Amino acid sequence: MAILITGVAGFVGCNLAVEFIRSGNTVFGVDNLCRGRQENLVSLETHVRFGFAKVDMSDLASYRSALSALQTREQITEIWHLAANSDIPAGIDDPYIDLRDTFMTTFNTLVLMKEFGIDVISFASSSAIYGDLGDRLLTEDIGPLLPISNYGAMKLASEAAISAAAECFLKRAYIFRFPNVIGAPATHGVVLDFVRKLKGTPVKLIVLGDGTQQKSYLHVEELIEAMFFIHERVQERVAIYNIGAGDEGVTVRFIAEETVRVASPGATIEYGNGNKGWVGDVPRFNYSIDKLRALGFKPRMGSAEAIKKAINQIVAQELSQ
Ligand SMILES: NC(=O)c1ccc[n+]([C@@H]2O[C@H](COP(=O)([O-])OP(=O)(O)OC[C@H]3O[C@@H](n4cnc5c(N)ncnc54)[C@H](O)[C@@H]3O)[C@@H](O)[C@H]2O)c1
């Protein structure tokens, strides 16, 4: 019995695969390596309980062949669907990116789950489905949901498709709404962006926006702990959980100053205007994790500690390249 992870060569996917292998599972992974990297799979590839297929999941016929081939090795019983576009600004410029990589990857996964008789899905959704609701508390049951990015829209559409599939053939669907997740190996995100900018120009860091954007950050280690915690305990047909650090978060100014301190002490920081990093960016949000807490999960790291840990990891990652 095997677990399939989509987007396995990405940041969260490769960390999740390592945890599943560590706990004795067989793990198959698919990825087209458009944003994920083969190097992220190095420690997994030699493992007898790991299998990988490079495939574009938006192409149903290729995805079906890849899954068939993996299934001959061991029956897949569950899919953790993480493949998506993770470059939100790119999806604003070209909406087809999120249609293809964020929605069609979900749609095709559901088509194949039905065909292959796989009836449990865990889905990496996002706080982006809530849109910009200012200071309103974001609990799992609020609506209407009006995302402000194509990425958020296609994640919400994916949730809807999963809900419809649950009515039809899925036994269980876990919808995890991630906050901003950080750690290594980073493939995108504010810390990686700052570290790379400083690598290019060590004396100056140019920041998009005025630095007052404030968000909560969760380290990938805790994200995985939280998902496993929910998965072990919740038996609802469609279980939706916000996952987060449960604090007010930190500002971009804090992240910029901490990154400069570690990566390039003495560099000056130059801020832009306005409190949005890009169109579709949600500058502040009040994310509730009461439902997760009620289940008994207590986040250990706050946003500041998670950011500091990730900065050290990402600086080391970039130095090694
Ligand atoms: N990291 C975060 O802060 C964050 C926040 C909210 C939600 N999420 C969600 O969590 C999941 C994992 O995010 P991540 O940070 O690891 O991103 P990532 O970009 O590192 O990983 C996504 C992977 O999906 C793959 N992929 C994309 N389109 C594909 C396609 N058509 N076919 C096959 N593979 C494809 C990419 O190559 C990449 O390896 C994503 O669904 C993302 O939307 C992440």
The ligand as a Gaussian input file, in Angstrom:
#p B3LYP/6-31G(d) Opt

LIG

0 1
 N        4.701000      27.309000       0.675000
 C        3.689000      28.066000       1.047000
 O        3.853000      29.102000       1.683000
 C        2.280000      27.659000       0.706000
 C        1.204000      28.413000       1.194000
 C       -0.083000      28.040000       0.888000
 C       -0.311000      26.911000       0.123000
 N        0.742000      26.211000      -0.367000
 C        0.477000      25.056000      -1.229000
 O        1.256000      23.955000      -0.798000
 C        1.637000      23.166000      -1.930000
 C        3.140000      22.989000      -1.936000
 O        3.751000      24.275000      -2.033000
 P        5.313000      24.456000      -2.138000
 O        5.647000      25.651000      -1.341000
 O        5.985000      23.180000      -1.838000
 O        5.465000      24.842000      -3.687000
 P        6.524000      24.295000      -4.747000
 O        6.409000      25.159000      -5.954000
 O        7.854000      24.148000      -4.114000
 O        5.946000      22.854000      -5.058000
 C        4.899000      22.622000      -5.993000
 C        5.376000      21.531000      -6.938000
 O        4.344000      21.282000      -7.901000
 C        4.991000      21.001000      -9.138000
 N        4.038000      21.233000     -10.226000
 C        3.446000      22.405000     -10.572000
 N        2.661000      22.242000     -11.655000
 C        2.742000      20.917000     -11.994000
 C        2.179000      20.136000     -13.030000
 N        1.387000      20.676000     -13.963000
 N        2.475000      18.814000     -13.064000
 C        3.298000      18.246000     -12.156000
 N        3.885000      18.960000     -11.159000
 C        3.615000      20.274000     -11.082000
 C        6.178000      21.957000      -9.177000
 O        7.208000      21.551000     -10.052000
 C        6.629000      21.940000      -7.728000
 O        7.645000      20.973000      -7.490000
 C        1.112000      23.909000      -3.157000
 O       -0.132000      23.349000      -3.514000
 C        0.913000      25.312000      -2.659000
 O       -0.084000      26.000000      -3.391000
 C        2.041000      26.545000      -0.097000

